[in-house]
Amino acid sequence: MNEQPGIFEQKTPSLRYSWYVVGLLTLANISSFLDRQILALLVAPIKRDLHLSDTEVSLLMGLSFAMFYTVFGIVIGRLADRANRRNIIITGIALWSLLTALCAGVKTYSQFFFARMGVGVGEATLSPSAYSIITDYFPRRKLAVAMSVFTMGIFLGSGLALAIGAALVAKLPTTGMLDVPVLGSIYPWQKLFLMIGLPGLIISLLVFTIREPIRKDVMKKDGGRTRLSLRESLRIVFQHPKTFLSICVGTAFTAFASYGTTAWVPTYFNRTFGWAVPKAGLSFGLVLLAASVSGILWGGWYADRLIKKGIQNGRIRVGIIAAAGILVSFFIPLVSSPNLVLVLLFVPAFFMASPMGASATAVQELMPNQVRALSSAIFLFSINMIGLGLGPYLVAFFTDSVFKDEMAIRFSLVALFIVGGSVSLLFYLLGYNDYNKIMEQRRETERIPVNGG
């Protein structure tokens, strides 16, 4: 008898249904990043109406969300290794959607900060559970592409938040207040949180159509499934600490560059070239969509191609290429033509996206099923604390505290590319050979016949 309700009885689900699952989880991922990235278009009105600095706004975009996302992500990851992952996701989508909508009613910075923390708790349910579900639905030779499609939701959500959000911002009144039932008088920009948050409740209902799959690659003892204590789970996760942490930190500093770029590029175009924020958001959003989608799909395809050729550390090679691509893009914010900058930003946006699915797959392949969600949560902990928590903050810190000039934001973005690219490259290189050895040993173990048969 199955321990979880709604578990999928068929041992080999059809590829068509597996892709349906990925598509629906990707839609949820898009929704989560729409909620997350819309703040990038609202820097000016939030600063004006709540009387904030760049640094305080950066904490709303990053640290307020990242703190609870990462801490609760580990707790939820542990739960997802033991309970019904689909139901965890459904609960999380409903929670983050409601709390995003409630951001429309905040009156103070503290209320805003705590509401964003709550959004982080809800969104912490998705990725660890989704990574584990997708790994159970797909064979290894197709896993990186499937994981990349899911991860593509990050960039689709970010790009759509900028592109669609820019159009919505342009139509909002710039002065006065709006009267909304229940919430009362709100600033015009707060209406966006209602428009983006409430549709997520529909997505949470759609996820009920996903069936919980049977868990693959489960550790067993004496013919039965092994239930691991937290200490045992952590020991397995960190069985290869150098390899695991190199993937986590390498990917985190790729995300560091990505989050910092997404958060501040619209403001950069506004301050440096005088572009209106809606125009900057729409223009960069379209570039981000094209570059990120092509980058994440290329990363997954290339990683799977290398695996098929017998290159076991091919997933890490994608990260090395990506980090180098980010590093060599450091000069782009200094270019004097806004249209040329817009075109050139395709390059770092492509490489910031490309290792995300491949790296997530690499983590899944290192782990047995009982710790996949937990290891994913720790992986996401590093990405969000370093990437989301520090990426937007570094740009604001350099602008406010180092250069002490809002117009110096271009130099802050240069620093972002250099720090993100160089640290990411260093850590991916540290784990490259070790990951190859681990995977080669595992492949050899799988070839050994049991009892000589």
N, C-alpha and C positions, 0 to 999 in steps of 0.2 A: 504493500500500500504506500502511496506517495505521501510525504510529509507536508507538501504544500498544495493548497487548493488551486485548481486550474492548471496543474502541471501538464505539459505537452507529452502525450503518451507515445507519439510516433518517434522512433529512434533517429530516423533520417528525414528531417523536414524538407519539403521541396525548396529548391533554390528560389522559386518565384515567391513563396511565402516568406522566406528568409529576407528577401529584398524588400518586401512589404514592411516587415518589422523594422528594418534599417531606415526605410523612408519615413515611417511614423516617428521613430526616435529622433531622426534628423529634424523633423518639423518641430518637435519639442525643444531641440537644441537651438534652433533658429529663434523660437519664442524667448528662450532664456537670454539670448544675447541681444535681442531687441530691447528687452527690459534693462539689460546691463549697460548698453552703449548709448542709449538715447541722451544721457547726460552730456556727452561730448558736444552736442548742438546747443546746449542750454547754459553754457558757462557764463555768458554775458548777463542774461536776465537773472540767473540764480545769484550771481555776485551782486547785481544791482539791488534786487529785492530783499535778499537776506543779509546784505552787507558783509560779503566774504572776500577773502584773499584767494589767489591762485592755489596756494597750498591747502587751504580749507576745502576748496572745491575738489582738488585732487584726492583728498581723503574720502570724500563722498563717492568719487568714481572708483577708488581703489580699496583703501584699507578698511573702510566701514563694511564693505561687502566681503572682502577677502578674509577678514578675521574669522567671521562666523562660518563662511563657506568652507574654509579649510579645517577648522576645528571640528565642526559637525560632520564634515565630509568623512573624516576618519571613523567617527562613531557609526555613521550610516553605512560606510563601506564594510565595517565589521558585521552589521546587521544584514547587509545584502548577501554576504557569504553564507548566511544561515537561514534566511527567510525568503518570502516571495518577492522577487525583484520588481516585477511589474507593478504590484500594489504599492511598493515604496515609491516608485516613479509617479504614479497617479497622485498620491498624497502630496508629493513635493511640487508637482506642477500647479495643483490647486492652491497651495500655500503661497508660492512665489507670485502667482497671478493676482491673488487678492491683495497681497502686501504691496505689489507694484501699483495697483489701483489706489491703495490708501496713501501713497506718496502724493497724490493729488490734493490731499487734505492737510498736509503738514504746514505748521505755522512758524516753526523755529528750526534752527540748524540742528539742535539736539534731536528733535522729532524726526527730521530727515535722516540723520545719521542712524538712529535706531531702526527706522523703517527699512533702510538699506541693509542693515544687519539681518533683519528678518527675511528679506529677499534672498540673501546669501544662504540662510539655513534651508530654504525651499529648494534652491538650485543645487545644493550639495547632494541631493538625492539622485540626480540624473546620471551624470557621467560614470561614476563607479558601477552603478547597477547596469547601465547600458553597455559598457565595455564587457562586462561579464556575460550578459545575455547574447551579445553579438558573437563573442568567442564560442559560445555553445551552439550557435546556429550555422557557422561557416567552417569549411575545411581550411587548413593552414595555408594552402596555396592561394586562397582567395581572401584571406583574412585582412591583409593590409588595405586592400581596396575597399572592403566593406567598412573597416574602421575609419578610413579616410573620408568616405561618404558621410558617415555620422559626424566626424569632426568638422566636415565642411560646413555644418550648421553654425559653428562659431563664426565663420567668416561671412556666410550668407546673412546671419543675424546682424553682424557688425556693419556690413555694407548696406543692408536694407535700412538699418537704423539711421545711417547717415543720409542715404538717398531719399527714402520715403519720409523720414523725419524732417529732412530739410524742406521738403515741399509743404509738410504740415506746419512747420515753424513759420514759414513765409506767409501763411494765411492767418496766423493768429494775431490778435490785436497786440500792440506793443505797450499800451497803457490801459489803465482801468482794471476792474475786477470782473470775474464771471460768477454768477450765482448758480450753484449746483445743488440739487436735492441731497439732503443728509450732510454733505460736506460744507455747505454754506458758501461764503465768498472765497474764491481762490484766484490766484494769479493766472493769466491766460496760458502761460507755459505749463502749468500743472495739469491742464486738460489732457496733455499728451500721455500722461501716466494712466489715465482712465482708458484712452484709446488703445494703448499697447497692452495693458495688464488684463483687462476683462476677457478678450478673446482666448487667452490661455486656458480658461475654464473649459472651453469646447475641446481643446486638445487633450485635456486630462480625461475627458469622457471617451475620446477616440482610443486612448491607450488601453481601455478595457478590451479591445479587440485583439490585443497581443496575448498569446498563450505562453506561459512560463515554460521554457525548454528544459529538458533533462540535462543535468550538469555533466559535462565531459571532463576527462582527465582528473578524476577524483582520486585523492589518496585513499587507499584501503588498507585495512589490517585484519588478518584472519578472515578474509572474505567479505568483510563489511566496511561501510564507509567510516572513515576516521573523523571524529568530531574533535576539533582542536581548541585548546584554551587560547586566550589572548596571548599569553607568553609564547606558546608554541607557534601560533600564527606569525607573530613578529619575528621569531627566530627563523622561520622559513622565508619570510619576506626579505630578511637581511642576511640570508645564507651567503649571498655574493654581494657584500656591501659596496665594494668599489664599482662593480658593474651597474648595479641598480641605481646607486646615487649619481653615477656619471650620466645616466640617461635622464634622471629626474632633473638634475641641475642644468645639464645641457639644454634640455627642452624648456626649462623655466626661463633661461636667459634669452632664448628665442622669443618666448612669450613676453618677456620684459620689454623687448624692442617693439613687439607687435602692439601690446596694450598702450605703451607710451605714445606710439605713432597714432593709433586710432583716437586716443583721447585728445591729442593736442594739435594734430594737423589742421583741422578746420580753423582753430584759433590762430595758428601760424599763418595761414593764408589771409586771415582777416587783419592781423597786425602788420604783417610784412608787406603785403601787396594791396591791402585795402579792399579785399573781396568781402562781400556780405557773407555772413556765416551760412545762410541757406544755400548760396551759390557754392561756397567752398565745400559744404557737407555733401551736396548733390554730386559735385564733380569728383571729389575724392571717393565718395561712396561707390560710384560706378567703377572707378579704377580699382578700388579695393575688392569689389565683387569679382571683376574679371580676373585680377591677379591671384586672389586667394583661392578661388574655385579651381583655376587651372593649376595652381601650386600644390594644393592638397591632393588633387587627383593624380598629378604627376608623381608626387612623393609616394603615394600608395602603389601606383602602377610600377614605378621603378624599383621599389623595395621588393615587391612580389616577383618581379622579373629577375632580380639578383638572386633571390631564394631559389627560383627554378633553375638557375645556372649553377647552384651549389655554393653560392657565396653566403654563408650563414650570418655574417654580420652586415648584410646589405641594408638592413633597416637603420643601423647606426651610420652607415656611409651617407645615407640621405641627410641625416642631421649635420654631418661634417660639411657637406656641400652647401647646405642652407646657411650655416653659421658664417662660412666664408663669403657667401653672397650678401649677407647683411653687413658684414664688416666693410666690404669694398664699396658699399653705398653711402658711406659716411658724408661724402661731399655734397650730396643732393640738396640738403636744405640751404646751402650757400649759393646755389645757382640763382642768377638774377632774374630769369624769365619765369613767371608763374606757370605759363602753359608748359614750358619744358620741364619744370619741377613736377608737374602733374603727370606727365608722361614717364619721367624717370622713376617716380615712386612705384610704378608697376614692378620694378625689379626687387626692391626689398620686401614689398608686400607678397610677391610670389614666394620668396624664400622664407619669410616668416611663417607662412602657412604650410610649406611642403613637408616638414618633419613631424607634424603633430600626429597624424594617423599612424605613421611608421613607428614612431617612438612609443605610442600607446600599445601598439601590437607587440613591440619588443618586450615591454613590461609584462604583458599577458603571457607571452611564451616562456618567460622565466619562471612562472608560478604555477603550482597545482591549483585546481578549481577552488578549493576551500579558502584560498587567500587572494583570489584574483580581484575581488572588489576592494578588499582592504589595501592591497598593493596599489590599485588604481587610485584610491583615495589619498594615499601618501604621495603618489606621483602628482596628483592634482593639487595636493597641499603645497608642494614646492612650486608648481606652476603659478598658483594663485597668490601665494605669499610673496614670491619674488617677482613674478610677472605682473599680476594685477595690483598687488600691494605696493610695489616699488617702482614699476615702470612709469606710470603717470606722475608719481611723486618726484622721481628724479628730475624730470623736465621742469616741474614747478619749483623744485628746490634750487636748481641752477639758475632759473629765471629770477626768482625772488631773492635768494640769499647769496649767490655767487656773482651773477652779473648785475643784480639789483636794477633790472630794466626790463619792462614787459616786451620791448622791441628786440631784445636779445634772444627771443625764443628759438630762433634758427640755430644758434650756437648750442642751446640746450638739446636740440634734436640731434645735432652732430655728436654730442657726448653720449646720447642714448644709443645711437647706432654703434659707436666704438665700444662702449662697455658691453652692450648686449651681444654683439657679434664675437668679440674676442673671448669673453668668458664662456660663451656657449661652445665655441670651437675648442677651447682648452679641455672642457669636460667631456665632450664627445670623443675627442682623441684619447683621453685617459681610459675610457671604457671599451674602445674599439676592439683591441686584440683579445681582451678577457671575454667579451661577449661571444666572440667567434669560438674560443676554446670551449666555453660552456655548451654552446649549441652543437658543436662537433661531437662532444662527449655524449650529449643526449641522443643524437642521431645514431651513434654507435651502440648505445645501450638498447635502443629500440630495435636494432637489427639482430641482437643476441636472442636466439630461440630459447623458450622456456623449457627446462628439464631435458635439454638436448634434442627436443622434438622439432 
